Amino acid sequence: MKLYLGIDVGSVSTNIVLIDNQGKLVRKLYLRSQGNPVASVQKGLAQVIKELKDYEIAGVGTTGSGRQMIGKLIGADLIKNEITAHAVACLHLEPEVRTIIEIGGQDSKLILIKDGIVNDFAMNTVCAAGTGSFLDQQAARLQMEIADFGNTAATGNHPVRIAGRCAVFAESDMIHKQQMGHPMEDILAGLCEALVRNFINNLGKGRDIKPPVIFQGGVAANQGIRKAFERILGHKLLIPEQFDVMGAYGAALLAQNEMMSQKLSTKFKGFQIINETITTSSFDCDACANQCEVVELRQGNQLVACLGDKCGKWSNQIMEEGLAIS
């Protein structure tokens, strides 16, 4: 059985999927990166192939903030940005989609689709308000499981007013409302509405959010955020079954299309990487005014990749021929 591997290495999570020749999901895995994307990929690959027999990896795609490092490490055939990967995954599942809302661990995205292609997009990487890490933090402060946080927020019938533009102000407002005696469900519902308004006012400003709308990313599991989006936008959201791994799913679909259409052989280095010792180190290059901070990636004693140089002085020395990076 030929399978295609997609890996999405984000700031908070590492997502891995395997799909078959028809694009059907065979395996999926959502892992917390815990500040070590290399170790999380190793752990994830070990889990995702467990009990899988009679298969061949025919193509590999990576995406996310750590896409280049992991792509070089495992021998990816395709390295793509998150916007492209998320759009491809959504269009595969819902060809009529017009708007994609993606909220992950530390950033959020709005992608607008027209005639089957990305027409416009916006990203928020400045403030954590509304992202998964902020919601996790508030759930921990309230000594609640994140699932209970969302379910409780969804039951609030009178959302209180919370300042959602800043994570610090939002938390201060929540504490103030608690001290005033407002019910917890209304406080959490108010927080969700504030974060959704912040998303729409920032990323959606001047943009026409048209249905069908797909909501994805880890935060799509939060019932309170879902309800707030539907109430403010005025229509239902589509939540894919693969909502938490859509970036990895898109990377796998892109790799599948590339390998099958071009009839190429994969550059994947194999699953022996699971047990390899992978180390990183960095140095400052003073060859020019850029003063690049260059990261060296080593597999055992072998230098696998150099990343972070703007001119390619270091990375070009070991760039794999034919690797598509965008």
LOGUFI-110531 format. One line per 3 residues: number of its first residue (from 0); for each residue x, y, z of N, C-alpha, C. Coordinates in Angstrom, 1 decimal. Example, Ala and Ser with C-alpha at 12.3 -4.5 7.8 and 13.67 -1.06 7.14 Angstrom:
// LOGUFI-110531
0 = 13.2/-5.7/7.8/12.3/-4.5/7.8/13.2/-3.3/7.8 | 12.8/-2.2/7.1/13.7/-1.1/7.1/12.9/0.0/7.9
// end
This chain:
// LOGUFI-110531
0 = 0.8/-1.2/0.0/0.0/0.0/0.0/0.9/1.2/0.0 | 0.7/2.1/-1.0/1.5/3.4/-1.1/0.8/4.4/-0.2 | 1.6/5.0/0.7/1.0/6.1/1.6/1.9/7.3/1.4
3 = 1.2/8.5/1.7/1.8/9.8/1.7/1.8/10.4/3.0 | 3.0/10.9/3.5/3.1/11.4/4.8/3.1/12.9/4.8 | 2.3/13.5/5.7/2.3/15.0/5.9/2.6/15.3/7.3
6 = 3.5/16.3/7.5/3.9/16.7/8.8/3.7/18.2/9.0 | 3.0/18.7/10.0/2.8/20.1/10.3/3.5/20.4/11.6 | 4.6/21.1/11.6/5.4/21.4/12.8/5.1/22.9/13.2
9 = 4.2/23.0/14.2/3.9/24.3/14.7/4.6/24.7/16.0 | 4.2/25.9/16.5/4.8/26.4/17.7/4.4/25.6/18.9 | 3.2/25.1/18.9/2.6/24.3/20.1/2.5/22.9/19.8
12 = 2.0/22.5/18.6/1.8/21.1/18.3/2.5/20.6/17.1 | 2.7/19.3/17.0/3.2/18.6/15.8/2.1/17.6/15.4 | 1.7/17.8/14.1/0.6/17.0/13.6/1.2/16.1/12.4
15 = 0.8/14.9/12.4/1.3/13.9/11.4/0.1/13.2/10.8 | 0.0/13.0/9.5/-1.0/12.2/8.9/-0.4/11.3/7.8 | -1.1/10.2/7.6/-0.8/9.4/6.4/-2.1/9.2/5.6
18 = -2.0/9.4/4.3/-3.1/9.2/3.4/-2.8/8.2/2.3 | -3.8/7.7/1.7/-3.6/6.7/0.6/-3.6/7.4/-0.8 | -3.6/6.6/-1.8/-3.6/7.2/-3.2/-4.9/8.0/-3.5
21 = -6.0/7.8/-2.8/-7.2/8.5/-3.0/-7.4/9.7/-2.1 | -6.4/10.0/-1.3/-6.4/11.1/-0.3/-7.2/10.7/0.9 | -7.5/9.5/1.1/-8.2/9.1/2.3/-7.3/9.0/3.5
24 = -7.7/9.5/4.7/-6.9/9.5/5.9/-6.8/8.1/6.4 | -5.5/7.7/6.6/-5.2/6.4/7.1/-4.8/6.4/8.6 | -4.0/7.4/8.9/-3.6/7.7/10.3/-3.5/9.2/10.5
27 = -3.8/9.6/11.8/-3.5/11.0/12.1/-3.0/11.0/13.6 | -2.2/12.0/13.9/-1.7/12.2/15.2/-1.5/13.7/15.5 | -2.0/14.1/16.7/-1.8/15.4/17.2/-1.0/15.4/18.5
30 = 0.2/16.0/18.5/1.1/15.9/19.6/1.5/17.3/20.1 | 1.7/17.6/21.4/2.2/18.8/21.8/3.7/18.8/21.6 | 4.3/19.9/21.0/5.7/19.9/20.6/6.6/20.0/21.9
33 = 6.1/20.7/22.9/6.8/20.9/24.2/8.2/21.5/24.0 | 8.2/22.4/23.1/9.5/23.2/22.9/10.6/22.4/22.1 | 10.3/21.2/21.7/11.3/20.4/21.0/10.7/19.7/19.8
36 = 10.6/20.4/18.7/9.9/19.9/17.5/10.6/18.6/16.9 | 11.9/18.5/17.0/12.6/17.3/16.5/12.2/16.1/17.3 | 12.2/16.2/18.6/11.8/15.0/19.4/10.4/14.7/19.2
39 = 9.5/15.7/19.1/8.1/15.4/18.9/7.8/14.7/17.6 | 8.6/15.1/16.5/8.4/14.4/15.2/8.9/13.0/15.3 | 10.0/12.8/16.0/10.5/11.4/16.2/9.5/10.5/17.0
42 = 8.9/11.1/18.0/7.9/10.4/18.8/6.7/10.1/18.0 | 6.3/11.1/17.2/5.0/11.0/16.4/5.2/10.0/15.3 | 6.3/10.0/14.6/6.5/9.0/13.6/6.5/7.6/14.1
45 = 7.1/7.4/15.3/7.1/6.1/15.9/5.6/5.6/16.2 | 4.8/6.5/16.7/3.4/6.2/17.0/2.5/6.0/15.8 | 2.7/6.8/14.7/1.8/6.8/13.6/2.0/5.5/12.7
48 = 3.2/4.9/12.8/3.5/3.7/12.0/3.3/2.4/12.8 | 3.0/2.6/14.1/2.8/1.4/14.9/1.7/0.6/14.4 | 1.9/-0.7/14.3/0.9/-1.7/13.8/0.6/-1.5/12.3
51 = 1.3/-0.7/11.6/1.0/-0.5/10.2/1.9/-1.5/9.4 | 1.3/-2.3/8.5/2.1/-3.3/7.8/1.9/-3.2/6.3 | 2.8/-3.7/5.5/2.7/-3.8/4.1/2.4/-2.4/3.5
54 = 3.3/-1.4/3.8/3.1/-0.1/3.2/4.4/0.4/2.7 | 4.3/1.4/1.8/5.5/2.1/1.2/5.2/3.6/1.3 | 6.1/4.4/1.8/6.0/5.8/1.8/6.4/6.3/0.4
57 = 5.4/6.8/-0.3/5.7/7.3/-1.7/5.9/8.8/-1.8 | 5.7/9.5/-0.8/5.9/11.0/-0.8/5.8/11.6/0.6 | 6.5/12.7/0.8/6.4/13.4/2.1/6.4/14.9/1.9
60 = 5.4/15.5/2.6/5.4/17.0/2.6/5.4/17.5/4.0 | 6.0/18.7/4.2/6.0/19.3/5.5/5.5/20.7/5.4 | 5.0/21.2/6.5/4.5/22.6/6.5/4.6/23.1/8.0
63 = 4.2/24.3/8.3/4.3/24.9/9.6/5.6/25.7/9.8 | 5.7/26.3/11.0/6.8/27.1/11.2/8.2/26.4/11.2 | 8.1/25.0/11.5/9.3/24.2/11.5/9.5/23.4/10.3
66 = 8.8/23.8/9.2/8.8/22.9/8.0/10.1/22.7/7.4 | 10.9/23.8/7.3/12.2/23.6/6.6/13.2/22.7/7.4 | 13.3/22.9/8.7/14.2/22.1/9.5/13.8/20.6/9.4
69 = 12.5/20.3/9.7/12.0/18.9/9.6/12.1/18.4/8.2 | 11.8/19.2/7.2/11.8/18.8/5.8/13.2/18.3/5.5 | 14.2/19.1/5.9/15.6/18.7/5.6/16.0/17.4/6.3
72 = 15.5/17.3/7.6/15.9/16.2/8.4/15.4/14.9/7.9 | 14.1/14.8/7.5/13.5/13.6/7.1/13.6/13.3/5.6 | 14.0/14.3/4.8/14.1/14.1/3.3/12.7/14.3/2.7
75 = 12.1/15.5/2.9/10.8/15.8/2.4/10.9/16.0/0.9 | 9.8/15.7/0.2/9.7/15.9/-1.3/9.2/17.3/-1.5 | 8.4/17.8/-0.6/7.8/19.1/-0.8/7.7/19.8/0.6
78 = 8.1/21.1/0.6/8.0/22.0/1.8/7.1/23.2/1.4 | 5.9/23.3/2.1/5.0/24.3/1.7/4.6/25.2/2.9 | 4.2/26.4/2.6/3.7/27.3/3.7/2.3/26.9/4.2
81 = 2.0/27.4/5.4/0.7/26.9/6.0/-0.5/27.4/5.2 | -0.5/28.6/4.6/-1.7/29.0/3.9/-2.0/28.1/2.8 | -1.0/27.7/2.0/-1.3/26.7/0.9/-1.8/25.4/1.4
84 = -1.1/24.9/2.4/-1.5/23.6/2.9/-2.9/23.5/3.5 | -3.3/24.6/4.3/-4.6/24.6/4.8/-5.7/24.8/3.7 | -5.4/25.6/2.7/-6.3/25.8/1.6/-6.5/24.5/0.8
87 = -5.5/23.8/0.5/-5.6/22.6/-0.3/-6.4/21.6/0.5 | -6.2/21.4/1.8/-6.9/20.5/2.6/-8.4/20.8/2.6 | -8.7/22.1/2.8/-10.1/22.5/2.8/-10.8/22.3/1.5
90 = -10.2/22.7/0.4/-10.8/22.5/-0.9/-11.0/21.0/-1.3 | -10.1/20.2/-0.8/-10.3/18.7/-1.0/-11.5/18.2/-0.3 | -11.8/18.7/0.9/-12.9/18.2/1.6/-14.2/18.9/1.3
93 = -14.1/20.2/0.9/-15.3/21.1/0.6/-14.9/22.0/-0.5 | -15.1/21.6/-1.8/-14.7/22.4/-3.0/-15.4/23.7/-3.0 | -16.6/23.9/-2.4/-17.3/25.2/-2.4/-16.9/26.1/-1.3
96 = -15.9/25.8/-0.5/-15.6/26.6/0.6/-15.1/28.0/0.2 | -15.6/29.1/0.9/-15.3/30.5/0.6/-14.3/31.1/1.6 | -14.5/30.6/2.9/-13.7/31.2/4.0/-13.2/30.1/4.9
99 = -11.9/30.3/5.3/-11.2/29.4/6.2/-10.8/30.1/7.4 | -11.2/29.7/8.6/-10.8/30.3/9.8/-9.9/29.2/10.5 | -8.7/29.6/10.8/-7.8/28.6/11.4/-7.2/29.3/12.7
102 = -7.4/28.7/13.8/-6.8/29.2/15.0/-6.0/28.1/15.7 | -4.7/28.3/15.8/-3.8/27.3/16.4/-3.3/27.6/17.8 | -2.1/27.1/18.1/-1.6/27.3/19.4/-1.2/28.7/19.7
105 = -0.5/29.4/18.7/0.0/30.7/19.0/-0.3/31.7/17.9 | -1.0/31.4/16.9/-1.4/32.3/15.8/-2.8/32.0/15.3 | -3.3/32.9/14.4/-4.6/32.6/13.8/-4.5/33.1/12.4
108 = -5.3/32.5/11.5/-5.3/32.8/10.1/-6.7/33.0/9.6 | -6.9/33.9/8.6/-8.1/34.0/7.8/-7.8/33.8/6.4 | -8.3/32.9/5.7/-8.0/32.6/4.3/-9.3/32.7/3.5
111 = -9.3/33.5/2.4/-10.5/33.7/1.6/-10.2/33.0/0.2 | -11.2/32.2/-0.2/-11.1/31.4/-1.4/-12.1/32.0/-2.5 | -11.6/32.1/-3.7/-12.4/32.5/-4.8/-12.1/31.7/-6.0
114 = -13.1/31.0/-6.6/-13.0/30.2/-7.8/-11.9/29.1/-7.5 | -11.9/28.6/-6.3/-11.0/27.4/-6.0/-9.6/27.7/-5.7 | -9.2/29.0/-5.6/-7.9/29.4/-5.3/-7.9/30.4/-4.1
117 = -6.7/30.6/-3.5/-6.6/31.6/-2.4/-6.6/33.0/-3.0 | -7.6/33.8/-2.6/-7.8/35.1/-3.1/-7.2/36.2/-2.2 | -7.2/35.9/-0.9/-6.6/36.8/0.1/-6.4/36.0/1.4
120 = -5.5/36.6/2.3/-5.4/35.9/3.6/-4.8/36.9/4.5 | -4.9/36.7/5.8/-4.4/37.5/6.9/-3.9/36.6/8.0 | -2.9/37.0/8.7/-2.4/36.2/9.8/-2.1/37.1/11.0
123 = -2.4/36.6/12.2/-2.1/37.4/13.4/-1.1/36.6/14.2 | 0.1/37.1/14.3/1.2/36.4/15.1/1.7/37.4/16.2 | 1.0/38.5/16.4/1.5/39.5/17.3/1.1/39.2/18.8
126 = -0.2/38.9/19.0/-0.7/38.7/20.3/-1.4/37.3/20.5 | -1.2/36.7/21.6/-1.7/35.3/21.8/-3.2/35.3/22.2 | -3.8/36.5/22.4/-5.2/36.5/22.7/-6.1/35.7/21.7
129 = -6.8/34.8/22.2/-7.7/34.0/21.3/-7.1/32.7/20.8 | -5.8/32.5/21.0/-5.2/31.3/20.5/-5.3/30.2/21.5 | -4.8/29.0/21.1/-4.9/27.9/22.0/-4.1/28.0/23.2
132 = -3.0/28.6/23.2/-2.1/28.7/24.3/-2.8/29.6/25.4 | -3.4/30.7/24.9/-4.1/31.6/25.9/-5.3/30.9/26.5 | -6.1/30.2/25.7/-7.2/29.5/26.3/-6.8/28.4/27.3
135 = -5.7/27.7/27.0/-5.1/26.7/27.9/-4.7/27.3/29.2 | -4.1/28.5/29.1/-3.6/29.2/30.3/-4.8/29.6/31.2 | -5.9/30.1/30.6/-7.0/30.5/31.3/-7.7/29.3/32.0
138 = -7.8/28.2/31.2/-8.4/27.0/31.8/-7.5/26.5/33.0 | -6.2/26.5/32.9/-5.4/26.1/34.0/-5.5/27.1/35.2 | -5.7/28.4/34.9/-5.9/29.3/36.0/-7.2/29.0/36.8
141 = -8.2/28.6/36.0/-9.5/28.3/36.6/-9.6/26.8/37.1 | -8.5/26.1/37.0/-8.4/24.7/37.4/-9.5/23.9/36.7 | -9.6/24.1/35.3/-10.5/23.4/34.5/-9.8/22.7/33.4
144 = -10.4/21.6/32.9/-9.9/20.9/31.7/-10.3/21.8/30.5 | -9.5/21.9/29.5/-9.8/22.8/28.4/-11.2/22.4/27.7 | -11.5/21.1/27.7/-12.8/20.7/27.1/-13.9/21.2/28.0
147 = -13.8/21.1/29.3/-14.8/21.7/30.2/-14.9/23.2/30.0 | -13.8/23.8/29.8/-13.8/25.3/29.6/-14.7/25.6/28.4 | -14.6/25.0/27.3/-15.4/25.2/26.1/-16.8/24.9/26.3
150 = -17.1/23.7/26.9/-18.5/23.3/27.2/-19.2/24.2/28.1 | -18.5/24.7/29.1/-19.1/25.7/30.1/-19.4/27.0/29.4 | -18.5/27.5/28.5/-18.7/28.7/27.8/-19.9/28.6/26.9
153 = -20.1/27.4/26.3/-21.3/27.3/25.4/-22.6/27.3/26.1 | -22.6/27.2/27.4/-23.9/27.2/28.1/-24.2/28.6/28.6 | -23.3/29.6/28.5/-23.6/30.9/28.9/-24.6/31.7/28.1
156 = -25.7/32.1/28.7/-26.8/32.8/28.0/-26.7/34.3/28.0 | -25.9/34.9/28.9/-25.7/36.3/29.0/-24.2/36.7/29.1 | -23.5/36.6/28.0/-22.1/36.8/27.9/-21.8/38.2/28.5
159 = -20.8/38.3/29.4/-20.4/39.6/30.0/-19.4/40.3/29.0 | -19.2/41.5/29.2/-18.3/42.3/28.3/-16.8/42.1/28.8 | -16.0/41.6/27.9/-14.6/41.3/28.2/-13.8/42.0/27.1
162 = -12.7/42.6/27.5/-11.7/43.2/26.5/-10.9/42.1/25.9 | -11.1/42.0/24.5/-10.4/40.8/23.9/-9.2/41.2/23.0 | -8.9/42.5/23.0/-7.8/42.9/22.1/-6.4/42.5/22.7
165 = -6.3/42.2/24.0/-5.0/41.9/24.6/-5.2/40.8/25.6 | -4.3/39.9/25.6/-4.3/38.7/26.5/-4.3/39.2/28.0 | -3.5/40.2/28.3/-3.4/40.7/29.6/-4.7/41.4/30.1
168 = -5.2/42.2/29.2/-6.5/42.9/29.6/-7.6/41.9/29.7 | -7.7/40.9/28.8/-8.7/39.9/28.9/-8.7/39.2/30.2 | -7.5/38.8/30.6/-7.4/38.1/31.9/-7.8/39.0/33.1
171 = -7.4/40.3/33.0/-7.8/41.2/34.1/-9.3/41.4/34.2 | -9.9/41.5/33.0/-11.4/41.6/32.9/-12.1/40.4/33.5 | -11.6/39.2/33.2/-12.2/38.0/33.7/-12.1/38.0/35.2
174 = -11.0/38.3/35.8/-10.8/38.3/37.2/-11.8/39.3/37.8 | -11.9/40.5/37.2/-12.8/41.5/37.7/-14.3/41.0/37.7 | -14.7/40.4/36.6/-16.1/39.9/36.5/-16.3/38.8/37.6
177 = -15.3/38.0/37.8/-15.4/36.9/38.9/-15.6/37.6/40.2 | -14.9/38.6/40.5/-15.0/39.3/41.8/-16.3/40.0/42.0 | -16.9/40.4/40.8/-18.3/41.0/40.9/-19.4/40.0/41.1
180 = -19.1/38.7/40.9/-20.0/37.6/41.1/-20.8/37.1/39.9 | -20.3/37.5/38.7/-21.0/36.9/37.5/-20.8/35.4/37.4 | -21.8/34.7/36.9/-21.7/33.2/36.7/-20.5/32.9/35.8
183 = -19.8/31.8/36.1/-18.6/31.4/35.4/-19.0/31.2/33.9 | -20.1/30.6/33.6/-20.5/30.3/32.2/-20.7/31.6/31.4 | -21.2/32.6/32.1/-21.3/33.9/31.4/-20.0/34.6/31.2
186 = -19.1/34.5/32.1/-17.7/35.0/32.0/-17.0/34.4/30.8 | -17.1/33.0/30.8/-16.4/32.3/29.7/-17.0/32.6/28.3 | -18.3/32.7/28.3/-19.0/33.0/27.1/-18.6/34.4/26.6
189 = -18.5/35.3/27.5/-18.1/36.7/27.2/-16.7/36.7/26.7 | -15.8/35.9/27.3/-14.4/35.9/26.8/-14.4/35.3/25.4 | -15.1/34.3/25.1/-15.2/33.7/23.7/-15.7/34.7/22.7
192 = -16.7/35.4/23.1/-17.3/36.4/22.2/-16.2/37.6/21.9 | -15.5/38.0/23.0/-14.5/39.0/22.8/-13.4/38.6/21.9 | -13.0/37.4/22.1/-11.9/36.9/21.2/-12.3/36.7/19.8
195 = -13.5/36.3/19.6/-14.0/36.2/18.2/-14.2/37.6/17.6 | -14.7/38.5/18.3/-14.8/39.9/17.8/-13.4/40.4/17.4 | -12.5/40.1/18.3/-11.1/40.6/18.0/-10.6/40.0/16.7
198 = -10.8/38.7/16.5/-10.4/38.0/15.3/-11.0/38.7/14.1 | -12.3/38.9/14.1/-13.1/39.5/13.0/-12.6/40.9/12.7 | -12.5/41.7/13.8/-12.1/43.1/13.6/-10.7/43.3/13.1
201 = -9.8/42.4/13.5/-8.4/42.4/13.0/-8.2/41.8/11.7 | -8.4/40.5/11.6/-8.1/39.7/10.4/-9.2/39.9/9.3 | -10.4/40.1/9.8/-11.5/40.3/8.9/-11.8/41.7/8.4
204 = -11.1/42.6/9.0/-11.3/44.1/8.7/-11.2/44.3/7.2 | -12.3/44.8/6.6/-12.3/45.1/5.2/-12.5/43.9/4.3 | -12.7/42.8/4.9/-12.8/41.5/4.1/-14.2/41.0/4.2
207 = -14.7/40.4/3.2/-16.0/39.8/3.1/-16.0/38.3/3.5 | -16.5/38.0/4.7/-16.5/36.6/5.2/-17.7/35.9/4.7 | -17.6/35.1/3.7/-18.8/34.5/3.0/-18.8/33.0/3.3
210 = -20.0/32.4/3.5/-20.1/31.0/3.7/-20.0/30.3/2.3 | -19.7/29.0/2.3/-19.4/28.1/3.5/-18.1/28.5/4.2 | -18.1/28.5/5.5/-16.9/28.8/6.3/-16.5/27.5/7.0
213 = -15.2/27.2/6.9/-14.6/26.1/7.6/-13.8/26.6/8.7 | -14.0/26.0/9.9/-13.3/26.4/11.1/-12.4/25.2/11.5 | -11.1/25.5/11.6/-10.1/24.4/11.9/-9.0/24.9/12.8
216 = -8.1/24.0/13.1/-7.1/24.3/14.1/-7.6/23.7/15.4 | -6.6/23.6/16.4/-7.0/23.0/17.7/-8.1/23.7/18.4 | -8.2/25.0/18.2/-9.3/25.8/18.9/-10.7/25.5/18.4
219 = -10.8/24.8/17.2/-12.1/24.5/16.7/-12.8/23.4/17.5 | -12.0/22.8/18.5/-12.6/21.9/19.4/-13.4/22.6/20.5 | -13.1/23.9/20.7/-13.7/24.6/21.8/-15.2/25.0/21.4
222 = -16.1/24.4/22.2/-17.5/24.7/21.9/-17.9/26.2/22.1 | -17.3/26.8/23.0/-17.6/28.2/23.3/-17.2/29.1/22.1 | -16.0/28.9/21.6/-15.5/29.7/20.5/-16.4/29.4/19.2
225 = -16.7/28.1/19.0/-17.6/27.8/17.9/-18.9/28.6/18.0 | -19.5/28.5/19.1/-20.8/29.1/19.3/-20.7/30.7/19.1 | -19.7/31.3/19.6/-19.5/32.7/19.4/-19.3/33.1/18.0
228 = -18.5/32.3/17.2/-18.4/32.6/15.8/-19.7/32.5/15.1 | -20.5/31.5/15.4/-21.8/31.3/14.7/-22.7/32.4/15.0 | -22.7/32.8/16.3/-23.6/33.9/16.7/-23.2/35.2/16.0
231 = -22.0/35.5/16.0/-21.5/36.8/15.4/-21.6/36.8/13.9 | -21.2/35.7/13.3/-21.2/35.7/11.8/-22.6/35.5/11.2 | -23.5/34.8/12.0/-24.8/34.6/11.6/-25.1/33.4/10.8
234 = -24.1/32.5/10.7/-24.3/31.2/10.0/-23.5/30.1/10.6 | -23.8/28.9/10.3/-23.1/27.7/10.8/-21.7/27.6/10.3 | -20.9/27.0/11.1/-19.5/26.7/10.7/-19.4/25.2/10.3
237 = -18.6/24.9/9.3/-18.2/23.5/9.0/-17.0/23.1/9.7 | -17.0/22.1/10.5/-15.9/21.6/11.3/-15.5/20.2/10.7 | -14.4/20.2/10.0/-13.9/18.9/9.4/-13.6/17.9/10.4
240 = -13.7/16.6/10.1/-13.3/15.6/11.0/-11.8/15.7/11.4 | -11.0/16.2/10.4/-9.6/16.3/10.6/-9.2/17.7/11.0 | -10.1/18.4/11.7/-9.9/19.9/12.0/-8.6/20.2/12.7
243 = -8.1/19.2/13.5/-6.9/19.5/14.3/-5.6/19.2/13.5 | -5.7/18.6/12.4/-4.5/18.2/11.6/-4.6/18.6/10.1 | -5.3/19.7/9.9/-5.6/20.1/8.5/-4.3/20.5/7.7
246 = -3.4/21.1/8.4/-2.1/21.5/7.8/-1.3/20.3/7.3 | -1.2/19.3/8.2/-0.5/18.1/7.8/-1.2/17.4/6.7 | -2.6/17.4/6.8/-3.4/16.7/5.7/-3.1/17.4/4.4
249 = -3.1/18.7/4.4/-2.8/19.5/3.1/-1.4/19.2/2.6 | -0.4/19.1/3.5/0.9/18.8/3.1/1.0/17.4/2.5 | 0.3/16.4/3.0/0.2/15.1/2.5/-0.4/15.1/1.1
252 = -1.5/15.8/0.9/-2.2/15.9/-0.4/-1.3/16.6/-1.4 | -0.6/17.6/-1.0/0.3/18.3/-2.0/1.4/17.3/-2.4 | 2.0/16.6/-1.4/3.0/15.6/-1.8/2.5/14.5/-2.7
255 = 1.3/14.0/-2.4/0.7/13.0/-3.2/0.5/13.5/-4.7 | 0.0/14.7/-4.8/-0.2/15.2/-6.2/1.1/15.4/-6.9 | 2.1/15.9/-6.2/3.4/16.2/-6.8/4.0/14.8/-7.3
258 = 4.0/13.8/-6.4/4.7/12.6/-6.7/3.9/11.8/-7.8 | 2.6/11.8/-7.8/1.8/11.0/-8.7/1.8/11.7/-10.1 | 1.7/13.0/-10.1/1.6/13.8/-11.4/3.0/13.8/-12.1
261 = 4.0/13.9/-11.4/5.4/13.9/-11.9/6.1/12.6/-12.0 | 5.4/11.6/-11.4/5.9/10.2/-11.4/7.4/10.2/-10.8 | 7.5/10.8/-9.7/8.8/10.9/-9.0/9.0/9.9/-8.0
264 = 10.2/9.6/-7.6/10.6/8.8/-6.5/10.8/9.6/-5.3 | 10.4/9.1/-4.1/10.5/10.0/-2.9/12.0/10.1/-2.4 | 12.2/11.2/-1.8/13.5/11.4/-1.2/13.5/11.1/0.3
267 = 12.4/10.5/0.8/12.2/10.2/2.2/13.4/9.3/2.7 | 14.0/9.7/3.8/15.2/9.0/4.3/14.8/7.7/5.1 | 13.5/7.5/5.4/13.1/6.3/6.1/12.9/6.6/7.6
270 = 12.3/5.6/8.3/11.9/5.7/9.7/13.0/5.4/10.7 | 14.2/5.2/10.2/15.3/5.0/11.1/15.6/6.3/11.9 | 15.1/7.4/11.4/15.3/8.7/12.1/14.7/8.6/13.5
273 = 13.8/7.7/13.7/13.1/7.6/15.0/14.1/7.4/16.1 | 15.2/6.6/15.8/16.1/6.2/16.8/17.4/7.0/16.7 | 17.5/7.9/15.8/18.7/8.7/15.6/18.9/9.8/16.7
276 = 20.1/10.1/16.9/20.4/11.3/17.8/20.5/12.5/17.0 | 19.6/13.4/17.2/19.5/14.7/16.4/19.8/15.8/17.3 | 20.8/16.7/16.9/21.2/17.8/17.7/21.2/19.1/16.8
279 = 21.0/20.2/17.5/21.1/21.5/16.8/22.1/22.4/17.6 | 22.7/23.3/16.8/23.6/24.3/17.4/23.5/25.5/16.5 | 24.0/26.7/17.0/23.8/27.9/16.2/25.1/28.7/16.3
282 = 25.3/29.6/15.3/26.4/30.5/15.3/26.0/31.8/14.6 | 26.7/32.9/14.8/26.4/34.1/14.1/27.4/34.2/13.0 | 26.8/34.5/11.8/27.7/34.7/10.6/28.0/36.2/10.5
285 = 29.3/36.5/10.4/29.6/37.9/10.3/30.2/38.3/9.0 | 29.8/37.5/8.0/30.4/37.7/6.6/29.8/38.9/6.0 | 28.7/39.4/6.5/28.1/40.7/5.9/27.3/41.4/7.0
288 = 26.6/42.5/6.6/25.9/43.3/7.6/24.6/42.6/8.1 | 24.2/41.5/7.5/23.0/40.8/7.9/23.1/40.2/9.3 | 24.3/39.8/9.6/24.6/39.2/10.9/23.6/38.0/11.2
291 = 23.5/37.1/10.3/22.5/36.0/10.4/22.8/35.1/11.5 | 21.8/34.6/12.2/21.9/33.6/13.2/21.6/32.2/12.5 | 22.6/31.5/12.3/22.5/30.2/11.5/22.4/29.0/12.4
294 = 21.5/28.2/12.1/21.3/26.9/12.9/21.8/25.8/12.1 | 22.6/25.0/12.8/23.1/23.7/12.2/22.4/22.5/12.7 | 21.9/21.7/11.9/21.1/20.5/12.2/22.0/19.3/11.9
297 = 22.3/18.5/13.0/23.1/17.3/12.8/22.4/16.0/13.1 | 22.6/15.0/12.3/22.0/13.7/12.5/23.2/12.8/12.8 | 23.4/12.4/14.1/24.6/11.8/14.5/25.7/12.8/14.4
300 = 26.8/12.4/13.6/27.9/13.3/13.4/27.8/14.0/12.0 | 26.7/13.7/11.3/26.6/14.3/9.9/25.8/15.6/10.0 | 26.3/16.6/9.3/25.6/17.9/9.2/24.6/17.7/8.1
303 = 23.3/17.8/8.5/22.2/17.6/7.6/21.7/18.9/6.9 | 21.7/20.0/7.7/21.1/21.2/7.1/21.7/22.4/7.9 | 21.7/23.6/7.2/22.0/24.9/7.8/20.8/25.8/7.5
306 = 20.2/26.4/8.5/19.0/27.2/8.3/19.2/28.6/8.9 | 18.5/29.6/8.4/18.5/30.9/8.9/19.4/31.9/8.2 | 20.1/31.5/7.2/21.0/32.5/6.5/20.2/33.1/5.4
309 = 20.2/34.4/5.3/19.4/35.1/4.3/19.9/35.0/2.9 | 21.2/34.9/2.7/21.8/34.9/1.4/22.0/33.5/0.8 | 21.9/32.4/1.7/22.2/31.1/1.2/23.6/30.6/1.3
312 = 24.5/31.4/1.9/25.9/31.1/2.0/26.1/29.7/2.6 | 25.4/29.4/3.7/25.5/28.1/4.4/24.5/27.1/3.9 | 23.3/27.5/3.7/22.3/26.5/3.4/22.5/25.9/2.0
315 = 23.0/26.7/1.1/23.2/26.3/-0.3/24.3/25.2/-0.4 | 25.1/25.1/0.6/26.2/24.1/0.5/25.7/22.7/0.6 | 24.6/22.6/1.3/24.0/21.2/1.5/22.6/21.1/1.0
318 = 22.1/22.1/0.2/20.8/22.1/-0.3/20.5/20.8/-1.2 | 19.5/20.1/-0.9/19.2/18.9/-1.7/18.6/19.4/-3.1 | 19.1/18.9/-4.1/18.6/19.3/-5.4/17.2/18.9/-5.6
321 = 16.4/19.8/-6.2/15.0/19.5/-6.6/14.0/19.6/-5.4 | 14.5/20.1/-4.3/13.5/20.2/-3.2/12.8/21.5/-3.3 | 11.5/21.4/-3.4/10.6/22.6/-3.6/10.3/23.3/-2.3
324 = 10.8/24.5/-2.1/10.5/25.2/-0.8/9.8/26.5/-1.1 | 8.7/26.7/-0.4/7.9/28.0/-0.6/7.2/28.3/0.7
// end
